């Protein structure tokens, strides 16, 4: 995905500029994306029932 590659490239550049890890900004963005998807689709995800396996 082009946006992901751009984000990775930018994260590496910012990390090197500020002297922090290359993936610092990438991890922050991924965490925000995950939270947004969870909030937006909460009812769909809450409706999913875990499969049980009988032994």
C-alpha positions in Angstrom: 0.0 0.0 0.0 1.4 3.4 -1.0 0.2 5.2 2.1 1.8 2.6 4.4 5.1 2.8 2.5 5.0 6.6 2.8 4.3 6.4 6.5 7.2 4.0 7.1 9.5 6.3 5.1 8.4 9.3 7.0 8.6 7.5 10.4 12.2 6.5 9.6 13.2 10.0 8.6 11.5 11.6 11.7 13.0 9.0 14.0 16.5 9.7 12.7 16.0 13.4 12.8 14.8 13.3 16.4 17.2 10.5 17.4 14.6 8.0 18.3 13.6 4.6 17.0 12.8 4.3 13.3 9.4 2.9 14.0 8.3 5.3 16.8 5.9 7.3 14.7 4.7 4.3 12.7 3.7 2.5 16.0 1.8 5.6 17.1 -0.1 5.8 13.9 -0.9 2.1 13.9 -2.3 2.4 17.5 -4.5 5.4 16.5 -5.7 3.5 13.4 -6.6 0.4 15.5 -8.5 2.5 18.1 -10.4 4.3 15.4 -11.4 1.0 13.7 -12.4 -0.6 17.0 -14.6 2.4 17.9 -16.2 2.7 14.5 -17.0 -1.0 14.2 -17.6 -1.7 17.9 -21.1 -3.3 17.5 -19.9 -5.5 14.7 -16.9 -6.7 16.7 -19.0 -7.2 19.8 -21.4 -9.4 17.8 -18.6 -11.9 17.0 -18.8 -15.0 19.3 -15.8 -17.0 20.1 -15.7 -20.6 18.7 -15.6 -23.3 21.3 -14.0 -26.7 20.7 -15.3 -29.7 22.6 -12.7 -32.1 23.8 
